[in-house]
Amino acid sequence: MKTKSIKYILAAGLVCCGLSTTMTSCNNVLDEQPRSQFDPTFFNTKAGIEGGLTSLYAHLRYFYGNGYYLNTLETGTDEYTYAQSADGNFKDADLSGVGSVTPSSTVAGGAWGTLFANINTASGIIENGAEAGIDPALLAEAHFFRAFDYFILVQTYGGVPLDLGAGELKFNTSTVRTSVRNTVPEVYAAIFSDLEKAVNDLPDNPRLTGTATKNLARLYLSKAYLTYAWWLENPNNIPTFPECSRDASQANSYFQKAYDTAMAAINNPGPYALQPTFYDVNVATNDRNSEIMLYADHDEDEKYGNGGAGYGWGSGGSPENFAYWMETWNYTEMIAKAASGNTINPIQREAVQALGRPWTRMAPIADNFMEGGVWEDAVKAIDSRYDATFTLRYHTNWQKSGNTEPYVIGANGEKVYPNEVYFSWVPESEDSKINYTGADGKLGFGEMAGRPDFVVAVNHISRKKYPINWKIGIYRTDNDGGLGSKVNGGSPRPWNVAKFSELYLLGAEAAVKLGKNEEAKKLVNVLRARAGKQTYSQNDDKAVSVDKSAEMVAATPATITIDFILDERSREFWGEGYRWFDLVRTQKWGERAGTYRIAGAGYTDKDLQTVKRDIPAGYYIRPIPQGQLDGMEMTEEEKTAYQNPAYRN
């Protein structure tokens, strides 16, 4: 696949949103049906305002669940690198010498055009809502989303324009060919203003399933305060653009605001609550649970579930949720000898959460699964998040294709029957017990005495084979006992955008910066205690009764550091698109992701290679997309000055 070039013109007034004007439906959720565009008079009516509000939620589907956007937030971090089938989009993001970040790459484009279009829609609602008789609680949703989008932009690019052509934070109705970037403090001032109003005016409980609430606004206000505090402190002298002064003496006041806001949300949870186990948070049969505060919604209705009739569902483009493909290796290349002597694929492509469509674009970095890593053996032994994050055991499913073979031959010549484990990832400590000679030579698998399943230790994770991210996998209710007719399509599951659990880690991070170690420890231990509880093992596909909460709390270090907070954030949100923002916010990107280890791109490659990345300080903000620059009627000198300095020719 060729590298995708993103072409956007800033802030066109006619916003194509793909939404209906319907605010309610029989099941009391947002009815996001297709609409071609909004014209300037659309927001002069109550129906128009309501349609615009609905569009604010639908715009989430144009970047959350997009595999190329997920790539920009995960590849190149300490969680992921490019995998064997990666194209230039993923190699560019890795910063390891196999590609480069330029203004023309998808790493630059991100969600630029989608976000500015939605900001303009939000401004139209805010300007016209009161006159149209809209309740302040509804207008607060527009304030929330305008801040939400600007927060993504300012973290990604530095200062961005507040004036889209009609004045700062004004609704614009005509295409604008010039632009002036505001400074980071100016953008954050707008973000804080909108979020503070949202906290004040939004209801405690959502007006419809999935809509914004007071505590959702608190979560983003806490995160915005926290991020701005780090930006002010600037411990590693990371440059910003446009250039402006920053007063480090103000940082503590914003860390305090971040802490206070997170605690206000935790102490007044409203409709939100932590799920009893980490598995419950992410299992598809429990989607839209009380821990999920915001999601980009999808369903199995092909006409409306992806934002447009016939759009997506296997195309690899927005608004379809196809991000899970990227973190899935091609497990279907396993070959086994069956009872008849024929060879078959014992594990076939299936529309279930543990498997799904393989693309082999993003591989987890092996260091994470080894001694000293976030998933080291000591963690695996007591932390249920490991089991509820990765597909580690691969169960046979050939019978679901109609094949009646009674068994296949597994490791050590033993028989493996339907729905039994054929291949497993095992801990690093088991590596010395594995015989990699004489096992399945094609795939580089090994054998352990007494086991019918082939194995590989996690210290041999390669660009070709690696644990799948189970959390974001596909799930369908219409497989009808088979593999699923839409296994190649996007996932009809919602993409989780915001979780109540993050408030505990935001509060803990702010507490560390304020020197409140005991408060930080209490907050992280809430999540760690939950991680010790397990009532279902998704890898063994069976109910269990495990409570290692005491061990998890006992293993919490006496002193909580930012590095420990980052480790916990990785264990909670692995592979979901948080990581680049986390490392950039804390200015730890170069330190934690500058080198990594992984085995090669062949199935039999098992020896780890050390790879170095070049992460200049100027790369802590992304380049302005080339399509944006090309569309502006400005001189070449002005366009160069508009671009972030690290990416100027």
C-alpha positions in Angstrom: 0.0 0.0 0.0 1.3 3.4 -0.9 1.9 6.0 1.8 -1.3 8.0 2.2 -1.0 11.8 1.5 -3.4 13.9 3.6 -4.8 16.9 1.9 -6.8 19.4 3.9 -8.0 22.9 3.6 -8.4 24.6 6.9 -11.9 25.4 8.2 -14.3 25.3 5.3 -17.7 26.6 6.4 -19.7 23.9 4.8 -19.0 21.0 7.1 -19.6 17.4 5.8 -20.5 15.5 8.9 -22.3 12.4 7.8 -25.1 12.7 10.4 -28.8 13.0 10.7 -30.6 15.7 12.6 -32.3 13.0 14.7 -31.5 13.3 18.4 -33.3 10.3 19.8 -34.5 6.9 18.7 -36.4 4.0 20.1 -33.5 2.8 22.2 -32.6 6.3 23.6 -29.2 6.6 21.8 -27.9 8.9 19.2 -29.3 8.1 15.8 -26.3 8.9 13.6 -27.8 8.6 10.1 -26.2 10.0 7.0 -26.4 13.6 6.1 -24.4 15.2 3.2 -23.6 18.6 4.7 -24.5 21.6 6.8 -25.1 24.9 5.1 -24.7 28.3 6.9 -28.5 28.6 7.7 -28.6 25.1 9.2 -27.8 26.4 12.7 -30.6 28.9 12.7 -33.1 26.3 13.7 -33.5 24.1 16.7 -33.5 21.0 14.4 -30.3 22.2 12.8 -28.6 22.8 16.2 -29.6 19.3 17.3 -28.3 17.8 14.1 -25.0 19.6 14.6 -24.8 18.2 18.2 -25.3 14.7 16.9 -22.5 15.2 14.4 -20.0 16.1 17.2 -20.2 12.5 18.3 -20.0 11.0 14.9 -16.8 12.8 14.0 -15.0 10.6 16.5 -15.3 7.7 14.1 -13.2 9.4 11.5 -10.0 9.0 13.6 -10.7 6.7 16.5 -10.6 3.2 15.1 -8.7 4.3 12.0 -5.6 2.1 11.8 -3.4 4.8 10.3 -4.3 7.2 13.1 -3.6 4.5 15.7 -0.2 4.0 14.0 0.7 7.7 14.6 0.1 7.3 18.4 1.7 3.9 18.9 4.4 3.1 16.4 7.6 4.7 17.4 6.8 4.6 21.1 8.0 2.1 23.7 4.9 -0.1 23.0 5.0 -0.7 19.2 7.3 -0.8 16.2 6.6 -1.6 12.6 5.8 -5.2 11.7 6.8 -7.5 8.8 4.0 -6.3 6.4 4.3 -2.6 7.3 4.3 0.0 4.5 5.8 3.4 4.6 3.1 4.8 7.0 4.4 2.6 9.8 8.1 2.7 8.9 8.0 6.5 8.9 6.5 6.6 12.3 9.1 4.3 13.8 12.0 6.9 13.4 14.5 4.0 13.2 16.0 4.9 9.8 13.7 2.9 7.6 11.5 5.9 6.8 11.1 9.5 7.8 8.4 11.8 9.1 7.6 14.5 6.5 4.7 16.9 6.1 3.3 14.6 3.5 3.0 11.5 5.6 0.0 10.2 7.6 2.0 10.8 10.7 1.6 14.5 9.9 -2.0 14.4 8.8 -3.5 12.6 11.8 -7.0 14.0 12.4 -6.2 17.6 11.3 -9.0 18.1 8.8 -11.6 16.2 10.8 -10.9 18.2 13.9 -11.0 21.6 12.4 -14.2 20.8 10.6 -15.7 19.7 13.8 -14.4 22.7 15.7 -16.2 24.9 13.2 -19.4 22.9 13.7 -19.1 23.3 17.4 -18.6 27.1 17.0 -21.7 27.3 14.8 -23.8 25.6 17.5 -22.4 27.8 20.3 -23.0 31.0 18.4 -26.6 30.2 17.3 -27.8 27.9 20.0 -29.1 30.4 22.5 -31.1 32.3 19.9 -32.5 29.0 18.7 -33.8 28.2 22.2 -31.3 25.5 23.0 -30.7 24.6 26.6 -27.3 25.5 28.1 -26.7 21.9 28.9 -26.9 21.0 25.2 -24.7 23.9 24.2 -22.2 22.7 26.8 -21.7 19.6 24.6 -20.5 21.8 21.9 -18.1 23.6 24.3 -16.8 20.2 25.3 -16.1 19.0 21.8 -14.5 22.2 20.7 -12.1 21.9 23.6 -11.7 18.2 23.0 -10.6 18.7 19.4 -8.3 21.7 20.2 -6.7 19.6 22.9 -5.7 16.9 20.5 -4.4 19.6 18.0 -2.3 21.5 20.5 -0.7 18.4 21.8 0.1 17.2 18.3 1.2 20.4 16.5 1.8 23.0 19.1 0.0 26.3 18.7 -2.8 26.2 16.1 -5.3 28.7 14.7 -8.2 29.9 16.8 -9.4 32.0 14.0 -10.8 29.9 11.1 -11.6 32.9 9.0 -14.4 34.8 10.9 -12.6 35.7 14.1 -11.3 33.7 17.0 -13.6 30.8 18.0 -16.2 32.1 15.5 -18.2 30.0 13.1 -16.8 30.4 9.6 -18.9 30.0 6.4 -16.3 30.4 3.7 -13.1 28.6 2.6 -10.1 30.5 4.0 -6.8 30.5 2.2 -4.7 32.2 4.9 -4.1 31.3 8.4 -2.3 32.5 11.6 -1.3 30.2 14.3 -1.9 31.1 17.9 0.5 30.3 20.7 0.2 27.3 23.0 -0.9 29.4 26.0 -3.6 31.0 23.9 -5.0 27.7 22.7 -5.0 26.3 26.2 -6.8 29.4 27.4 -9.6 28.6 25.0 -9.6 24.9 26.0 -9.8 25.7 29.7 -12.6 28.2 29.1 -14.7 25.7 27.1 -14.1 22.8 29.5 -14.8 24.9 32.6 -18.1 25.9 31.0 -18.8 22.3 30.1 -18.1 21.2 33.7 -20.5 23.9 34.9 -23.3 23.3 32.5 -23.3 19.6 31.5 -25.6 17.2 33.5 -24.3 14.6 35.9 -26.0 11.9 33.9 -25.9 11.6 30.1 -29.1 12.9 28.3 -28.7 9.9 26.0 -26.6 6.8 26.1 -23.0 7.9 25.4 -23.4 11.7 25.5 -21.2 14.1 27.4 -21.5 14.6 31.1 -20.0 16.8 33.8 -17.4 14.1 34.8 -16.4 13.5 31.2 -15.5 17.2 31.0 -13.7 17.0 34.3 -11.6 14.1 32.9 -10.4 16.2 30.0 -10.0 19.4 32.0 -7.8 17.5 34.4 -5.7 16.1 31.6 -5.5 19.5 29.9 -4.4 21.2 33.2 -1.8 18.4 33.6 -0.5 18.6 30.1 -0.2 22.4 30.2 1.6 22.1 33.6 4.2 19.9 32.0 4.5 22.3 29.1 5.1 25.2 31.5 7.7 23.3 33.5 9.5 22.0 30.4 12.0 19.8 32.3 13.9 18.7 29.2 13.8 21.9 27.3 11.6 20.7 24.5 11.0 23.5 22.0 7.5 24.7 21.1 6.0 26.6 18.2 5.0 29.4 17.6 7.8 30.6 19.9 6.6 32.1 23.2 7.6 32.5 26.8 6.5 30.0 29.4 6.6 30.6 33.1 7.7 27.4 35.0 6.7 29.0 38.3 3.1 28.6 37.3 3.4 24.8 36.7 2.5 23.8 40.2 -0.7 25.7 40.2 -1.9 23.7 37.1 -0.7 20.4 38.6 -2.8 21.3 41.6 -5.8 22.0 39.4 -5.3 18.8 37.6 -5.2 16.9 40.9 -8.3 18.7 42.3 -10.3 18.2 39.2 -9.5 14.5 39.0 -10.4 14.0 42.6 -13.7 15.9 42.2 -14.6 13.4 39.5 -13.5 10.4 41.5 -15.4 11.5 44.6 -18.5 12.4 42.6 -18.7 9.5 40.1 -22.3 10.0 38.9 -23.1 7.2 36.5 -19.5 6.0 36.2 -17.8 3.2 38.1 -14.8 0.9 37.7 -15.7 -2.5 36.4 -15.0 -5.3 38.9 -12.2 -6.8 36.8 -10.0 -5.5 33.9 -11.5 -8.2 31.7 -15.0 -6.7 32.3 -13.7 -3.4 31.0 -12.7 -4.7 27.6 -14.7 -7.8 26.8 -16.9 -7.1 23.8 -20.0 -8.6 25.4 -19.8 -5.8 27.9 -19.1 -2.8 25.6 -20.5 0.6 26.6 -20.1 -0.3 30.3 -20.1 2.1 33.2 -16.3 2.6 33.0 -16.5 3.9 29.5 -17.2 7.7 29.5 -16.9 8.3 25.7 -16.7 6.1 22.6 -16.8 6.3 18.9 -19.8 4.2 18.2 -20.4 1.4 15.7 -22.8 -1.5 15.4 -23.6 -4.3 13.0 -26.0 -2.3 10.9 -23.9 -1.8 7.7 -26.1 1.1 6.5 -25.7 3.3 9.6 -23.2 1.6 11.9 -20.2 3.0 10.1 -21.5 6.4 9.1 -22.8 5.7 5.6 -24.5 3.1 3.5 -22.0 0.7 2.0 -19.0 2.6 3.2 -16.0 0.8 4.7 -16.4 -2.8 6.0 -13.1 -4.0 4.7 -11.9 -0.9 2.8 -9.3 0.1 5.5 -10.6 3.7 5.7 -12.7 5.9 8.0 -15.2 5.8 9.4 -14.8 2.1 9.7 -13.2 0.6 12.9 -10.3 -1.3 11.4 -7.5 -0.4 13.7 -7.4 -3.9 15.3 -6.1 -5.3 12.0 -2.8 -3.5 12.4 -1.8 -5.2 15.7 -2.8 -8.7 14.4 -0.1 -11.0 13.0 -0.9 -13.6 10.4 -1.7 -16.6 12.6 -3.5 -18.2 9.7 -0.2 -19.4 8.2 0.0 -22.1 10.8 -0.2 -25.5 9.0 -0.9 -28.8 10.7 -1.2 -32.5 9.6 -4.8 -33.7 10.3 -6.0 -37.2 11.2 -6.5 -38.0 7.5 -2.9 -37.1 6.6 -4.1 -33.9 4.9 -2.6 -30.6 5.9 -5.0 -27.9 7.2 -5.0 -24.5 8.9 -5.8 -25.4 12.5 -6.5 -21.8 13.3 -8.4 -20.0 10.6 -9.5 -16.3 10.3 -12.4 -15.8 12.6 -14.5 -12.8 13.6 -13.9 -13.2 17.3 -12.1 -10.9 19.7 -9.0 -13.0 20.1 -8.4 -13.3 16.3 -9.9 -11.3 13.4 -8.3 -10.0 10.2 -4.5 -10.1 10.3 -2.4 -7.2 8.7 0.9 -7.5 10.5 1.6 -3.8 10.5 2.4 -3.1 14.1 4.5 -5.4 16.4 4.8 -5.0 20.2 8.4 -4.4 21.3 9.9 -7.4 23.0 11.5 -5.5 25.9 8.1 -5.0 27.4 7.7 -8.7 28.0 11.1 -9.3 29.4 12.8 -8.7 32.8 12.5 -5.0 33.6 9.5 -4.5 31.2 6.0 -3.6 32.0 4.9 -7.2 31.4 7.9 -8.9 33.0 7.3 -12.4 34.5 6.7 -11.0 38.0 3.9 -8.9 36.6 2.5 -11.7 34.5 2.2 -13.9 37.6 -0.2 -11.6 39.5 -1.6 -9.0 37.1 -4.8 -10.1 35.3 -4.3 -7.2 32.8 -1.8 -9.4 30.9 -4.3 -12.1 30.2 -7.0 -9.5 29.4 -4.8 -7.5 27.0 -3.2 -10.1 24.8 -4.1 -13.2 22.8 -1.5 -15.6 24.2 -3.1 -19.0 23.4 -4.5 -19.9 20.0 -7.4 -22.3 20.0 -8.2 -24.4 17.0 -11.3 -23.6 15.0 -11.1 -25.6 11.7 -14.3 -27.3 12.6 -16.2 -24.0 12.2 -15.3 -23.9 8.5 -17.1 -27.2 8.0 -14.0 -29.4 8.1 -14.8 -32.6 9.9 -11.2 -33.7 10.7 -11.3 -35.0 14.3 -7.9 -33.8 15.3 -4.5 -32.4 14.1 -1.0 -33.3 15.2 0.5 -30.8 17.5 3.8 -30.6 19.5 5.5 -33.8 20.5 3.4 -35.7 18.1 0.3 -35.3 20.3 -3.2 -34.9 19.1 -4.9 -31.5 19.3 -8.7 -31.5 19.1 -11.2 -28.8 18.2 -11.1 -25.7 20.4 -7.9 -26.9 22.1 -4.7 -24.8 22.2 -2.4 -25.4 19.2 0.1 -22.5 19.9 1.0 -20.5 23.0 3.2 -17.6 24.0 5.0 -18.5 27.2 7.0 -16.4 29.8 10.6 -15.6 29.3 11.5 -17.8 32.3 10.3 -20.9 30.3 12.6 -20.3 27.3 15.3 -22.6 28.6 12.8 -25.5 28.7 11.8 -25.1 25.0 13.3 -27.2 22.2 13.2 -25.0 19.1 14.9 -27.7 17.0 12.8 -30.3 15.3 9.5 -28.5 15.9 7.5 -26.7 13.3 10.4 -25.4 11.2 8.5 -23.1 9.0 7.1 -20.9 11.8 10.0 -21.2 14.3 7.8 -22.7 17.0 9.2 -24.8 19.8 8.1 -27.7 22.0 8.0 -28.3 25.7 7.9 -31.7 27.3 4.4 -32.9 28.0 2.7 -30.2 26.0 0.6 -30.7 22.8 0.8 -27.0 21.9 3.7 -25.4 20.1 5.3 -22.6 22.0 7.5 -19.5 21.7 8.9 -17.5 24.7 8.0 -13.8 24.6 11.7 -12.9 24.6 11.6 -14.0 20.9 8.8 -11.7 19.8 9.5 -10.7 16.2 8.2 -8.5 13.5 6.4 -11.5 12.0 4.7 -13.1 15.0 3.7 -11.6 18.3 0.8 -11.4 20.8 -2.4 -9.9 19.4 -4.0 -7.0 21.2 -7.2 -8.8 22.4 -8.8 -5.7 23.9 -9.6 -4.0 20.6 -10.4 -7.1 18.6 -13.6 -7.7 16.5 -16.8 -9.2 17.8 -20.0 -10.1 16.0 -23.2 -11.6 17.1 -24.0 -13.1 13.6 -21.3 -15.7 13.2 -23.9 -18.4 13.6 -21.5 -21.0 14.8 -19.1 -20.4 11.9 -16.0 -18.3 11.3 -18.1 -15.2 10.4 -19.1 -14.0 7.0 -17.7 -10.5 7.6 -14.4 -11.5 9.2 -12.5 -9.3 6.7 -14.5 -6.2 7.6 -14.1 -3.5 10.2 -15.2 -4.1 13.8 -18.8 -3.3 14.7 -17.7 -2.6 18.2 -17.4 0.9 19.6 -13.9 2.4 20.0 -13.3 3.4 23.6 -12.1 6.9 23.8 -12.3 7.8 27.5 -12.3 5.6 30.6 -13.2 6.5 34.2 -10.1 4.6 35.3 -7.8 7.2 33.7 -8.9 9.7 36.4 -7.0 7.7 39.0 -3.8 7.8 36.9 -4.2 11.5 36.1 -4.7 12.3 39.8 -1.7 10.1 40.6 0.6 11.8 38.1 -0.4 15.2 39.3 0.2 14.1 42.9 3.7 12.9 42.0 4.5 16.3 40.6 3.1 18.0 43.7 5.2 15.7 46.0 2.1 13.9 47.4 3.5 10.4 47.3 1.0 8.8 49.6 -1.9 10.2 47.6 -0.4 9.0 44.4 0.1 5.5 45.9 -3.5 5.3 47.0 -4.8 6.2 43.6 -2.6 3.7 41.6 -3.4 1.0 44.1 -7.1 1.3 43.4 -6.4 0.1 39.8 -3.6 -2.3 40.9 -5.9 -4.0 43.4 -8.6 -4.4 40.7 -5.9 -5.8 38.3 -5.3 -8.6 40.9 -8.9 -9.9 40.6 -9.8 -12.3 37.9 -13.1 -14.1 37.3 -12.5 -15.1 33.7 -9.4 -16.1 31.8 -9.9 -15.1 28.1 -6.9 -17.1 27.0 -8.1 -20.2 28.7 -11.7 -19.4 27.8 -13.0 -20.4 31.2 -14.3 -18.9 34.5 -11.7 -18.6 37.2 -11.6 -17.3 40.8 -8.4 -15.4 41.5 -7.7 -12.6 43.9 -4.1 -11.4 44.0 -5.0 -7.9 45.0 -2.9 -8.1 48.1 0.1 -9.2 46.1 -0.5 -6.4 43.6 -0.6 -3.7 46.3 2.4 -5.2 48.1 4.4 -5.0 44.8 3.6 -1.2 44.5 6.9 0.6 45.1 7.2 2.8 48.2 7.9 5.8 46.1 5.8 6.5 43.1 7.6 8.0 40.1 6.6 9.3 36.8 8.2 6.2 35.2 6.0 4.0 37.4 2.9 6.0 36.4 3.9 5.5 32.7 4.3 1.8 33.3 0.8 1.6 34.9 -0.7 3.7 32.0 0.8 1.1 29.6 -0.7 -1.8 31.5 -4.1 -0.1 31.6 -4.2 1.4 28.1 -1.8 -0.8 26.0 -2.1 -0.3 22.3 -5.2 1.9 22.5 -3.7 5.1 21.2 -2.7 6.8 24.5 1.0 6.2 24.4 2.5 9.0 22.1 0.6 11.6 24.0 1.7 10.2 27.4 5.4 10.2 26.4 5.3 13.6 24.8 3.4 15.1 27.8 6.0 13.8 30.3 8.9 14.5 27.9 10.0 10.9 28.2 9.6 9.9 24.6 13.3 9.9 23.7 14.4 8.3 27.0 11.9 5.4 26.9 11.6 4.8 23.2 15.1 5.7 21.9 16.1 2.0 21.6 14.2 -1.2 21.5 14.7 -4.9 20.8 12.8 -7.2 18.5 13.5 -10.3 16.4 13.6 -10.1 12.6 10.9 -10.2 9.9 11.1 -14.0 9.2 9.0 -16.7 10.9 12.1 -18.5 12.2 13.8 -15.3 13.4 14.1 -15.5 17.1 17.3 -13.7 18.1 16.6 -10.1 19.3 18.1 -7.2 17.4 18.7 -3.8 19.1 17.3 -0.9 17.1 18.1 2.7 17.7 15.6 5.5 17.0 16.4 9.2 16.2 13.9 11.3 18.2 14.9 14.9 18.0 13.4 17.4 20.5 11.7 19.1 17.6 9.7 16.0 16.8 7.7 16.3 20.0 5.3 18.2 17.8 4.2 16.8 14.4 4.6 18.6 11.1 1.7 20.7 9.7 0.3 18.6 6.9 1.6 19.4 3.4 -1.9 19.5 2.0 -2.8 22.3 4.4 0.2 24.3 3.3 -0.4 23.7 -0.4 -4.0 24.9 0.0 -3.1 28.3 1.5 -2.6 31.4 -0.7 0.5 32.5 1.0 4.1 33.1 -0.1 6.5 30.2 0.1 8.3 32.1 2.9 5.1 32.5 4.8 4.4 28.8 4.4 7.8 27.9 5.6 7.3 30.1 8.7 4.0 28.4 9.3 5.6 25.0 9.5 7.1 23.6 12.7 10.8 24.2 12.6 12.0 20.6 12.7 10.2 19.8 9.4 11.2 22.8 7.3 13.1 22.1 4.0 
